[in-house]
Amino acid sequence: MSLQDKLDAFKADYEAGKPPYSVPYSVIETMHRATAELIASDAAQKALKAGDKAPAFTLNDPDGKPVSSTDLLRQGPLVVTFYRGVWCPYCNMELQALQAVLPDIRAAGANVVAISPQVAANSRKSVRQNKLEFPILSDAHNDVAAAFGLRFELQDYLVELYKSLKNDLPAFNGDPSWTLPMPARYVIAPDGTIVYAEVNPDYTRRPDPSEMLPAIRKAAV
């Protein structure tokens, strides 16, 4: 089953109000509205694309160790995925799908990092829950996400909804702003050029990680 098939199956159950979520449809309608508005804003069109130069970054891994994109690119291509947080089931399924193809990615000579605004403790939880063998780096204030053109501010009505669901992003992220990255995945060649880019303002839509492999192999040559 592809990643999108798994996401679609989860979405169908979630939006049908099935347990354990049992979410009322008014919540679903609000989420649909927010997603539609983000799509209509054309925010995704402003994000970095294939052919652009990727900004260099240094972020801490869950153990507080700095990880430098420049250092990783000296070893070969780099896969970067932007991850909303451990609270997002769609993001967790994507991380699991990335882990499943990690042997192929590494065989092609690439490294993988996920970037999230969440604090280190939540990244450690993500790594444990999803059994990851690659790090989730903490991007305070979504600054690196902003450099890639991915950061957006949640609408006021969506903030109120998140609060009602006890999804306290300032607590999760150690940051008072209510911002998130649009889900995105990049393959960066050793010279810093982006050779694959996928950005989707609809967080329920994600391509299968295997689709990156041709770009990774080409960048590694």
Disulfide bonds with the S-S distance in Angstrom:
none
